[in-house]
Amino acid sequence: MIGRYIIFASVHLFVTFSTLKILSIILPCSVTCYCSCAANFLLCLFVAILTFGFTKKRGLNDKIQPSYKAVLITGCDTGFGNALAKQLDTKGFHVFASCLSKNSPGADDLRKSCSDRLKVLEMDVTKDESVKDAVQFVKYNLGTCVLWAVVNNAGIQKGFTTELSRMQDFKDTMEVNAFGPVRVTKAFLPLLKQSKGRVINVASVAGRLPMAHSASYAMSKHACVGFSKSIRLELDVWGIQVISIEPAFFKTPLADPENISKRIDESFEHIDEDIRNDYGDAYFKKFKEKCHHLFGLSFYTSNIHFVIDDIETAVSVQYPDTVYTPCGSIFILIFIKCAQLVPDHLQILFLKFFSNFVGFPKPIKAN
């Protein structure tokens, strides 16, 4: 399997070098004519890296057989998890859809709309005992299947401007978004080692790019991305692959403008009077309005199939990418990739410009 991947990558690199060399002969005014050998090599390598993803999708897209393979998904009450459970069920996988409550509307929907291959179970990713019970449930119901993949999808968002957020907002967010994947992955590793399967962590573009007024969420997603990077190296010896899914700007219940407004009210409810005076009442009103407007903008797409399709690909192809960044627009993807590549000081300037463009208010006592 690895040998085929290496051969394919080598052939792609050779073809890229050859193509650019031929272009330099046909087009004397091409860039390569004015570069040194070292610069030409780096240029060819850069082009090869840029185009490899496109080539790989067409040449290394073999899929595994879903029969006798089970997938555990956390956070299936709503959003990505609920939609993913349905899609994998239609593809023939045996799905263990964990919900915070097995009697939630989302859990009932899954039981009614999916096949007998799908099992709904209750699991709270913040509680060790709940995760242990889930392991026993999966073992008991696996039958002749193997646990092929664990999709750590459960996530929450609490807290906004750091000074105005409670410490509990940070703790709760980290407990679900950062420690949850660790807790679940550790618990199910014995089963994954048997199948040489994969761990799929649903992070966020916020795990790569810092954004103002979302420190608690960004912290948790940076931690999730870091966890994926580390265990990818650790679990390679067991034949387990680790994939990070990092969506950008999708309308889910987590990013619903009405839900955002409610969480702002909860977060700002117990602010000390001195701090409230520093910001002024107008700040809180305008901040809430801007957030409601921002999360309702058109670049927040409701077409979550981009995310679901990427997760399905991560589960089902033989040669998955290490990172997927599903976006609703190619322009947003280009913006994200460029923002990740530029030096930190330019990234900060750009993100400040974005914050000013959105029109977030300034505290009344700020200079």
Secondary structure per residue as TSV (DSSP state, phi and psi in degrees):
chain	resnum	aa	ss	phi	psi
A	1	M	-	360.0	-50.6
A	2	I	H	-67.0	-37.3
A	3	G	H	-60.7	-41.9
A	4	R	H	-64.3	-39.8
A	5	Y	H	-62.1	-44.8
A	6	I	H	-64.6	-42.9
A	7	I	H	-61.8	-44.3
A	8	F	H	-62.2	-44.6
A	9	A	H	-64.2	-38.6
A	10	S	H	-66.1	-42.7
A	11	V	H	-62.9	-42.4
A	12	H	H	-60.8	-43.1
A	13	L	H	-63.4	-43.5
A	14	F	H	-63.2	-44.4
A	15	V	H	-63.7	-40.3
A	16	T	H	-62.6	-46.9
A	17	F	H	-60.6	-45.3
A	18	S	H	-64.3	-41.8
A	19	T	H	-62.3	-45.6
A	20	L	H	-67.0	-34.2
A	21	K	H	-66.2	-43.7
A	22	I	H	-62.9	-41.0
A	23	L	H	-62.5	-37.2
A	24	S	H	-66.5	-27.6
A	25	I	H	-80.3	-42.9
A	26	I	H	-70.5	-39.4
A	27	L	-	-113.0	91.5
A	28	P	T	-58.6	-23.5
A	29	C	T	-92.0	10.9
A	30	S	S	-69.4	162.6
A	31	V	G	-58.8	-36.7
A	32	T	G	-63.3	-23.1
A	33	C	G	-69.2	-22.5
A	34	Y	G	-106.0	10.7
A	35	C	S	-113.9	153.0
A	36	S	-	-71.7	171.1
A	37	C	H	-60.1	-41.6
A	38	A	H	-64.4	-42.9
A	39	A	H	-66.5	-38.3
A	40	N	H	-63.3	-41.5
A	41	F	H	-61.8	-45.4
A	42	L	H	-64.8	-38.2
A	43	L	H	-63.6	-45.3
A	44	C	H	-63.3	-41.4
A	45	L	H	-63.8	-40.5
A	46	F	H	-63.6	-45.6
A	47	V	H	-63.7	-40.1
A	48	A	H	-62.4	-41.9
A	49	I	H	-65.7	-42.5
A	50	L	H	-63.1	-36.8
A	51	T	H	-94.6	-7.6
A	52	F	H	-64.9	-38.8
A	53	G	H	-59.7	-41.7
A	54	F	H	-63.9	-44.8
A	55	T	H	-67.3	-40.6
A	56	K	H	-62.4	-39.0
A	57	K	H	-61.7	-25.9
A	58	R	H	-100.2	-21.3
A	59	G	H	-109.5	-19.9
A	60	L	S	-127.2	55.9
A	61	N	-	-111.8	22.0
A	62	D	-	-62.5	138.9
A	63	K	B	-109.6	150.9
A	64	I	-	-78.1	160.8
A	65	Q	-	-82.0	124.9
A	66	P	-	-74.4	-17.1
A	67	S	T	-63.0	137.0
A	68	Y	T	66.1	20.3
A	69	K	E	-120.8	129.5
A	70	A	E	-110.6	148.4
A	71	V	E	-128.4	128.2
A	72	L	E	-97.7	130.5
A	73	I	E	-125.1	128.7
A	74	T	S	-94.5	155.8
A	75	G	-	69.6	48.7
A	76	C	-	-95.5	7.9
A	77	D	S	-62.7	-40.1
A	78	T	S	-148.0	-179.2
A	79	G	H	59.7	-141.5
A	80	F	H	-56.4	-45.5
A	81	G	H	-61.1	-44.5
A	82	N	H	-63.4	-46.3
A	83	A	H	-67.2	-38.1
A	84	L	H	-66.1	-41.9
A	85	A	H	-58.5	-43.5
A	86	K	H	-64.3	-43.5
A	87	Q	H	-67.8	-43.6
A	88	L	H	-66.6	-32.5
A	89	D	H	-63.3	-41.5
A	90	T	H	-69.0	-21.6
A	91	K	T	-85.7	-5.8
A	92	G	T	102.9	1.8
A	93	F	-	-76.1	152.7
A	94	H	E	-87.2	122.0
A	95	V	E	-113.8	130.6
A	96	F	E	-105.3	105.3
A	97	A	E	-99.0	106.5
A	98	S	E	-90.9	134.8
A	99	C	E	-124.8	154.8
A	100	L	S	-63.1	-34.8
A	101	S	-	-132.8	127.9
A	102	K	T	-73.4	-6.2
A	103	N	T	-106.9	11.9
A	104	S	S	-70.6	159.2
A	105	P	H	-55.7	-37.9
A	106	G	H	-64.9	-40.5
A	107	A	H	-65.2	-42.8
A	108	D	H	-62.4	-40.0
A	109	D	H	-61.5	-42.0
A	110	L	H	-64.8	-41.7
A	111	R	H	-64.1	-35.8
A	112	K	H	-78.9	-34.4
A	113	S	H	-99.9	-9.0
A	114	C	S	-111.5	170.4
A	115	S	-	-78.2	177.8
A	116	D	T	-69.5	-13.2
A	117	R	T	-68.6	-23.8
A	118	L	-	-88.8	129.6
A	119	K	E	-116.9	129.4
A	120	V	E	-94.4	132.4
A	121	L	E	-135.1	158.6
A	122	E	E	-96.4	130.8
A	123	M	-	-153.6	131.0
A	124	D	-	-106.1	110.8
A	125	V	T	-69.1	-7.6
A	126	T	T	-92.0	-3.1
A	127	K	-	-122.4	124.0
A	128	D	H	-58.7	-44.9
A	129	E	H	-64.8	-38.7
A	130	S	H	-63.5	-40.3
A	131	V	H	-68.7	-39.7
A	132	K	H	-62.4	-41.4
A	133	D	H	-62.1	-37.4
A	134	A	H	-65.2	-38.9
A	135	V	H	-59.9	-45.3
A	136	Q	H	-64.2	-38.8
A	137	F	H	-61.9	-45.0
A	138	V	H	-64.7	-46.2
A	139	K	H	-58.2	-42.6
A	140	Y	H	-67.4	-32.4
A	141	N	H	-102.8	3.3
A	142	L	-	-67.4	-36.8
A	143	G	T	61.9	-125.1
A	144	T	T	-90.0	3.3
A	145	C	-	-83.1	164.9
A	146	V	E	-115.9	151.2
A	147	L	E	-79.8	106.9
A	148	W	E	-86.7	-37.0
A	149	A	E	-148.9	146.4
A	150	V	E	-116.3	122.0
A	151	V	E	-106.7	105.6
A	152	N	E	-83.5	91.8
A	153	N	-	-107.8	-23.4
A	154	A	-	-55.8	133.8
A	155	G	-	-159.7	154.7
A	156	I	-	-136.4	168.6
A	157	Q	-	-136.6	120.8
A	158	K	-	-139.3	144.9
A	159	G	-	89.6	146.7
A	160	F	-	-133.6	-115.1
A	161	T	S	-55.6	128.8
A	162	T	G	-57.0	-48.2
A	163	E	G	-64.9	-24.4
A	164	L	G	-96.7	-1.6
A	165	S	S	-99.8	152.2
A	166	R	-	-81.8	152.1
A	167	M	H	-59.8	-31.0
A	168	Q	H	-64.9	-31.1
A	169	D	H	-61.1	-43.6
A	170	F	H	-66.0	-45.0
A	171	K	H	-63.3	-45.4
A	172	D	H	-63.0	-42.8
A	173	T	H	-65.8	-43.4
A	174	M	H	-66.1	-37.0
A	175	E	H	-62.1	-41.2
A	176	V	H	-83.3	-52.4
A	177	N	H	-79.2	-27.8
A	178	A	T	-108.6	-53.8
A	179	F	H	-76.7	-26.4
A	180	G	H	-57.7	-53.1
A	181	P	H	-59.2	-36.0
A	182	V	H	-64.8	-48.2
A	183	R	H	-61.7	-45.9
A	184	V	H	-69.1	-44.3
A	185	T	H	-61.1	-46.9
A	186	K	H	-58.8	-41.0
A	187	A	H	-67.5	-35.3
A	188	F	H	-99.4	2.4
A	189	L	H	-59.5	-40.8
A	190	P	H	-55.0	-39.1
A	191	L	H	-72.4	-36.9
A	192	L	H	-69.9	-32.7
A	193	K	H	-65.9	-33.2
A	194	Q	H	-67.6	-37.9
A	195	S	H	-93.1	-10.0
A	196	K	T	51.7	49.3
A	197	G	-	-88.5	-139.1
A	198	R	E	-151.3	152.9
A	199	V	E	-110.0	128.8
A	200	I	E	-122.3	113.3
A	201	N	E	-103.1	121.6
A	202	V	E	-88.0	103.7
A	203	A	-	-99.7	-127.2
A	204	S	-	-172.4	159.6
A	205	V	G	-62.0	-22.0
A	206	A	G	-66.5	-13.9
A	207	G	G	-80.8	-5.6
A	208	R	T	-116.7	-36.9
A	209	L	S	-116.2	127.4
A	210	P	-	-75.7	143.4
A	211	M	-	-132.5	142.5
A	212	A	T	-65.2	149.3
A	213	H	T	67.5	24.1
A	214	S	-	-146.9	36.5
A	215	A	H	-60.4	-43.1
A	216	S	H	-64.0	-43.6
A	217	Y	H	-68.5	-44.7
A	218	A	H	-62.7	-41.2
A	219	M	H	-56.1	-48.0
A	220	S	H	-66.2	-38.4
A	221	K	H	-77.1	-33.0
A	222	H	H	-61.5	-40.0
A	223	A	H	-64.0	-40.4
A	224	C	H	-64.7	-42.5
A	225	V	H	-64.0	-42.9
A	226	G	H	-63.2	-38.6
A	227	F	H	-61.7	-44.1
A	228	S	H	-61.4	-43.8
A	229	K	H	-62.2	-41.5
A	230	S	H	-71.2	-49.4
A	231	I	H	-72.5	-18.9
A	232	R	H	-59.7	-39.4
A	233	L	H	-75.4	-37.9
A	234	E	H	-70.1	-40.5
A	235	L	G	-88.2	-5.0
A	236	D	G	-60.4	-34.6
A	237	V	G	-66.1	-20.6
A	238	W	G	-94.8	0.2
A	239	G	T	77.5	16.3
A	240	I	-	-95.9	129.0
A	241	Q	E	-95.6	145.8
A	242	V	E	-122.5	125.1
A	243	I	E	-123.2	137.1
A	244	S	E	-108.8	126.1
A	245	I	E	-104.7	122.4
A	246	E	-	-127.2	78.5
A	247	P	-	-67.7	157.1
A	248	A	B	-133.2	119.0
A	249	F	S	61.0	67.1
A	250	F	B	-121.6	141.8
A	251	K	-	-83.8	106.6
A	252	T	-	-128.0	173.2
A	253	P	G	-54.0	-30.0
A	254	L	G	-65.4	-35.2
A	255	A	G	-106.2	15.9
A	256	D	-	-67.7	129.6
A	257	P	H	-54.2	-39.0
A	258	E	H	-66.7	-41.6
A	259	N	H	-66.8	-37.1
A	260	I	H	-60.6	-44.4
A	261	S	H	-61.4	-40.9
A	262	K	H	-63.8	-41.4
A	263	R	H	-70.3	-30.5
A	264	I	H	-63.2	-46.1
A	265	D	H	-59.4	-42.4
A	266	E	H	-65.9	-40.9
A	267	S	H	-69.6	-37.4
A	268	F	H	-91.2	1.4
A	269	E	T	-65.8	-35.6
A	270	H	T	-112.5	35.7
A	271	I	-	-74.8	138.2
A	272	D	-	-60.3	148.8
A	273	E	H	-62.2	-38.7
A	274	D	H	-61.7	-43.1
A	275	I	H	-68.1	-39.9
A	276	R	H	-60.8	-38.9
A	277	N	H	-67.1	-33.4
A	278	D	H	-64.0	-32.3
A	279	Y	H	-93.6	-36.1
A	280	G	-	85.9	146.6
A	281	D	H	-62.1	-33.1
A	282	A	H	-63.4	-31.3
A	283	Y	H	-60.8	-47.8
A	284	F	H	-65.0	-39.3
A	285	K	H	-67.2	-45.7
A	286	K	H	-70.0	-36.8
A	287	F	H	-60.9	-43.8
A	288	K	H	-64.1	-41.3
A	289	E	H	-64.2	-42.9
A	290	K	H	-66.6	-40.6
A	291	C	H	-64.4	-42.7
A	292	H	H	-61.2	-40.6
A	293	H	H	-69.3	-44.3
A	294	L	H	-60.2	-47.4
A	295	F	T	-76.2	-6.8
A	296	G	T	-99.6	0.4
A	297	L	S	-68.2	159.7
A	298	S	T	-68.4	-23.8
A	299	F	T	-74.3	-8.6
A	300	Y	S	-85.9	100.4
A	301	T	B	-89.7	146.4
A	302	S	S	-91.9	0.4
A	303	N	-	-81.6	76.1
A	304	I	T	-73.5	-1.2
A	305	H	H	-63.4	-24.1
A	306	F	H	-58.9	-43.2
A	307	V	H	-71.2	-47.4
A	308	I	H	-61.5	-41.8
A	309	D	H	-63.9	-39.1
A	310	D	H	-67.3	-39.6
A	311	I	H	-66.8	-41.4
A	312	E	H	-59.9	-41.3
A	313	T	H	-60.7	-44.2
A	314	A	H	-61.1	-33.1
A	315	V	H	-76.6	-38.9
A	316	S	H	-106.3	-20.9
A	317	V	B	-85.4	153.9
A	318	Q	S	-71.9	-30.9
A	319	Y	S	-122.9	72.8
A	320	P	-	-72.0	155.1
A	321	D	-	-70.3	161.1
A	322	T	S	-78.9	-28.4
A	323	V	E	-137.6	135.2
A	324	Y	E	-120.1	136.4
A	325	T	-	-123.4	78.0
A	326	P	-	-66.4	132.8
A	327	C	B	-137.4	155.6
A	328	G	S	-84.7	-7.9
A	329	S	-	-146.7	139.3
A	330	I	H	-64.7	-30.0
A	331	F	H	-69.3	-37.2
A	332	I	H	-66.1	-39.9
A	333	L	H	-63.1	-43.0
A	334	I	H	-62.1	-43.5
A	335	F	H	-58.7	-45.2
A	336	I	H	-63.5	-46.8
A	337	K	H	-64.3	-41.4
A	338	C	H	-65.2	-42.6
A	339	A	H	-63.3	-31.2
A	340	Q	H	-75.2	-27.8
A	341	L	H	-85.5	-29.3
A	342	V	S	-71.8	156.8
A	343	P	-	-58.7	156.8
A	344	D	H	-56.6	-41.6
A	345	H	H	-65.7	-34.9
A	346	L	H	-72.1	-37.0
A	347	Q	H	-61.4	-42.9
A	348	I	H	-64.2	-43.6
A	349	L	H	-60.5	-42.3
A	350	F	H	-65.3	-43.6
A	351	L	H	-69.9	-31.6
A	352	K	H	-64.5	-42.1
A	353	F	H	-60.6	-42.5
A	354	F	H	-62.3	-42.6
A	355	S	H	-62.5	-41.7
A	356	N	H	-68.5	-35.3
A	357	F	H	-63.8	-41.3
A	358	V	H	-64.6	-33.9
A	359	G	T	91.8	31.1
A	360	F	-	-59.6	138.9
A	361	P	-	-72.8	162.7
A	362	K	-	-108.8	145.2
A	363	P	-	-57.8	147.5
A	364	I	T	-63.9	-29.0
A	365	K	T	-99.3	5.9
A	366	A	-	-77.7	147.7
A	367	N	-	-69.1	360.0
